[in-house]
Amino acid sequence: MSFDEFREKIRRGSPAPAGLSPLVEALWHDARGDWNRAHECAQRAPGPDGAWVHAYLHRKEGDAGNANYWYARAGRPPATTALAAEWEAIARELLARDGATASSGA
């Protein structure tokens, strides 16, 4: 799924598409205003990408200390862009990787 398709489905209020990775699902729920569900999804995803989404969510929550911990776990500097810009950057990167994985059959 492209980023534009993803964003349009959110805008239309469609249900979350089947087969989303936990991290893309986290971004879906966050965009729909369900921070708690987004956080639950992020907690299910280990590794640097999971830490990145986790950091973004705690930054959005206003918990800078916790966000900085998760940025460090992700191997990324703390974000300084607007929240919407960070959400878009994360979504674009994760969706591009998911699409590459799906098209390679991996």
Residue, then its C-alpha position, 0 to 999 in steps of 0.5 A: m500500500s502506498f503512503d497516499e492510499f494509507r492516508e486516504k483510507i484514514r481520511r475516509g474513516s475506513p477500518a484498518p486494512a487487514g495485514l498491516s504490520p504492527l507498526v503501521e497499524a500503530l500509526w493507523h490508530d494514532a492517526r484515528g486518535d486512539w493513542n492507547r491502541a497505537h501504543e499497544c501495537a508499538q509494544r508488540a514490535p521489537g527492534p529499532d523500528g518499534a522503538w522509533v514508533h514508541a518514541y514518536l508516541h511518547r513524544k506526542e504524549g508529551d513525555a520527553g524523557n520516555a521519548n528520548y529513551w526510545y529514540a536512543r533505543a531506535g538509534r535515532p536522534p530525538a525528533t525536532t520536526a512537527l509531530a505530523a511531519e514525523w508521523e509522515a516520515i515514519a509511515r512513508e519509511l515503514l510502508a515503503r519497506d512493507g511494500a518492498t518485502a511484499s513484492s520480493g515475496a519475503 
